[in-house]
Amino acid sequence: TAQFADALTLLRRNHPECRLTLVEDTNAALHEAIGSGELNLAVVGSVEGSFARVMLGKSEHLSVVANPALGLAGRPNIALSEACALPLVLGPQFLTIHAAFADAAAERRLHINQVIEAGSILPAISMTRPSPLCMVLPASSVRNDMAAGRLPVTPIAERLSIGNLAVIFSGERELPEICLVS
């Protein structure tokens, strides 16, 4: 997540004329938007059909990002069963990060204590900073909060990841020149 933000920041700095719209949705909806021409590019957790793609490689493992009041700071890891029992702020079930966590919990017949559903990562982080709540995210999503000591990050012992990510685009349409800059 932080690498994606860094890439967007670099793109914006080097090409200030470029207009970006970020959309968070299901893999299926993003595929549909690419197919219809509504979007030029999408980052997805799984590629359906014959869309042109650039594989980004495996994502980092998931961690519990917690308000310090929960006392998780300094722990080397946390079991999935313990993570599921914490007061969690999670994204909608169709989002790749939430789905990976929920699938792993379901495989082990664990109940997830989701107390809040947040539409995206930023509101979840904003709610977790002042309240005794936690999230399940890649650590890089909160690297500034982690460095400042605001949000401790504890890796999940079972080493869950959201899998391989890919940038998809339509092979039927020409991409705008700005998308082709390396």
C-alpha positions as CSV (number, residue, x, y, z in Angstrom):
1,T,0.0,0.0,0.0
2,A,2.8,2.4,0.9
3,Q,4.6,1.5,-2.3
4,F,1.5,2.2,-4.3
5,A,1.2,5.6,-2.6
6,D,4.9,6.3,-3.3
7,A,4.4,5.5,-7.0
8,L,1.4,7.8,-7.2
9,T,3.3,10.6,-5.4
10,L,6.2,10.2,-7.9
11,L,3.8,10.2,-10.8
12,R,2.1,13.3,-9.6
13,R,5.4,15.1,-9.0
14,N,6.8,14.2,-12.4
15,H,3.5,14.7,-14.3
16,P,1.5,17.4,-12.5
17,E,-0.8,17.7,-15.6
18,C,-2.0,14.1,-15.0
19,R,-5.4,13.7,-13.5
20,L,-5.9,10.7,-11.2
21,T,-9.1,9.3,-9.8
22,L,-8.7,6.5,-7.3
23,V,-11.6,4.0,-7.0
24,E,-11.8,1.2,-4.4
25,D,-14.2,-1.6,-5.4
26,T,-14.5,-5.3,-5.9
27,N,-12.2,-7.1,-8.4
28,A,-15.3,-7.8,-10.5
29,A,-16.4,-4.2,-10.6
30,L,-12.9,-3.0,-11.4
31,H,-12.7,-5.5,-14.3
32,E,-16.0,-4.3,-15.6
33,A,-14.9,-0.6,-15.4
34,I,-11.7,-1.5,-17.4
35,G,-13.8,-3.4,-20.0
36,S,-16.2,-0.5,-20.4
37,G,-13.5,2.1,-20.7
38,E,-14.6,3.9,-17.5
39,L,-11.1,3.2,-16.0
40,N,-7.7,3.0,-17.7
41,L,-5.9,0.9,-15.1
42,A,-6.8,-1.1,-12.0
43,V,-4.8,-2.9,-9.3
44,V,-6.6,-6.2,-8.5
45,G,-6.0,-9.2,-6.4
46,S,-7.0,-11.6,-9.2
47,V,-7.2,-11.3,-12.9
48,E,-10.3,-12.5,-14.7
49,G,-10.5,-13.2,-18.4
50,S,-8.1,-12.0,-21.0
51,F,-7.3,-8.5,-19.7
52,A,-3.8,-7.3,-20.4
53,R,-1.8,-7.2,-17.1
54,V,1.4,-6.4,-15.4
55,M,2.1,-8.6,-12.4
56,L,3.3,-6.7,-9.4
57,G,4.4,-9.7,-7.4
58,K,3.3,-11.0,-4.0
59,S,2.1,-8.5,-1.4
60,E,3.5,-8.3,2.0
61,H,2.1,-10.3,4.9
62,L,-0.8,-9.0,7.0
63,S,-0.4,-7.7,10.5
64,V,-2.6,-6.4,13.3
65,V,-2.3,-2.6,13.5
66,A,-3.5,-1.6,16.9
67,N,-4.2,1.3,19.1
68,P,-1.5,1.3,21.8
69,A,-4.1,0.8,24.5
70,L,-4.6,-2.8,23.4
71,G,-1.1,-3.6,24.6
72,L,0.3,-5.4,21.5
73,A,3.4,-3.2,21.1
74,G,6.6,-5.2,21.2
75,R,5.1,-8.6,20.5
76,P,6.9,-10.6,17.8
77,N,3.6,-11.9,16.4
78,I,0.0,-12.7,17.1
79,A,-2.0,-15.8,16.4
80,L,-4.8,-15.6,13.9
81,S,-7.2,-16.8,16.6
82,E,-6.2,-13.9,18.9
83,A,-6.3,-11.4,16.1
84,C,-9.9,-12.5,15.3
85,A,-11.0,-11.8,18.9
86,L,-9.7,-8.2,19.0
87,P,-12.1,-5.3,18.3
88,L,-11.5,-4.9,14.5
89,V,-12.1,-2.2,12.0
90,L,-12.2,-3.9,8.7
91,G,-13.1,-3.0,5.1
92,P,-16.1,-4.4,3.3
93,Q,-15.9,-8.2,2.8
94,F,-15.4,-7.9,-0.9
95,L,-12.1,-6.0,-0.5
96,T,-9.0,-8.2,-1.0
97,I,-7.4,-7.6,2.3
98,H,-10.6,-8.3,4.3
99,A,-11.3,-11.4,2.1
100,A,-7.9,-12.9,2.8
101,F,-8.3,-12.5,6.5
102,A,-11.9,-13.7,6.5
103,D,-11.0,-16.7,4.4
104,A,-8.2,-17.7,6.7
105,A,-10.5,-17.3,9.8
106,A,-13.3,-19.4,8.1
107,E,-10.8,-22.2,7.3
108,R,-10.1,-22.4,11.0
109,R,-13.7,-21.9,12.0
110,L,-12.8,-18.7,13.9
111,H,-15.3,-15.9,14.6
112,I,-14.1,-12.4,13.6
113,N,-15.0,-9.6,16.1
114,Q,-15.6,-6.9,13.5
115,V,-17.0,-3.9,15.4
116,I,-16.8,-1.3,12.5
117,E,-16.8,-1.6,8.8
118,A,-14.8,1.1,7.1
119,G,-15.1,1.9,3.4
120,S,-11.4,2.2,2.9
121,I,-8.1,2.1,4.8
122,L,-7.8,5.9,5.6
123,P,-11.0,6.0,7.8
124,A,-10.0,2.8,9.5
125,I,-6.6,4.3,10.4
126,S,-8.3,7.5,11.6
127,M,-10.6,5.6,13.9
128,T,-7.9,3.3,15.3
129,R,-5.5,6.1,16.3
130,P,-7.7,7.5,19.1
131,S,-9.8,4.4,20.0
132,P,-8.9,1.0,21.4
133,L,-9.5,-0.7,18.0
134,C,-7.3,-2.5,15.5
135,M,-7.1,-3.3,11.8
136,V,-5.6,-6.0,9.7
137,L,-3.3,-4.5,7.0
138,P,0.1,-4.8,5.5
139,A,2.6,-3.0,7.8
140,S,3.6,-0.5,5.1
141,S,0.1,0.9,5.1
142,V,0.9,2.7,8.4
143,R,4.6,3.1,8.3
144,N,4.5,6.7,9.4
145,D,2.2,6.0,12.3
146,M,4.4,3.0,13.2
147,A,7.6,5.1,13.1
148,A,6.0,7.8,15.3
149,G,4.9,5.2,17.8
150,R,1.2,6.0,17.3
151,L,0.2,2.5,16.0
152,P,2.1,-0.6,16.9
153,V,2.2,-3.3,14.2
154,T,2.2,-7.0,15.1
155,P,2.6,-9.6,12.3
156,I,0.0,-12.4,12.2
157,A,1.9,-15.6,13.0
158,E,0.2,-17.6,10.2
159,R,1.8,-15.3,7.6
160,L,-1.3,-14.3,5.7
161,S,-1.0,-12.3,2.5
162,I,-3.4,-11.0,-0.1
163,G,-1.6,-12.9,-2.8
164,N,-0.4,-11.6,-6.1
165,L,-1.4,-8.2,-7.2
166,A,-1.6,-7.1,-10.9
167,V,-2.3,-3.9,-12.8
168,I,-4.9,-4.7,-15.5
169,F,-5.9,-2.6,-18.5
170,S,-7.7,-3.2,-21.7
171,G,-5.7,-4.6,-24.6
172,E,-8.5,-3.3,-26.9
173,R,-7.8,0.4,-26.3
174,E,-4.7,2.5,-26.4
175,L,-3.5,3.8,-23.0
176,P,-3.0,7.5,-22.6
177,E,0.7,8.4,-23.0
178,I,1.1,9.3,-19.3
179,C,0.3,5.7,-18.4
180,L,3.2,4.5,-20.5
181,V,5.9,6.5,-18.7
182,S,8.3,4.3,-16.6
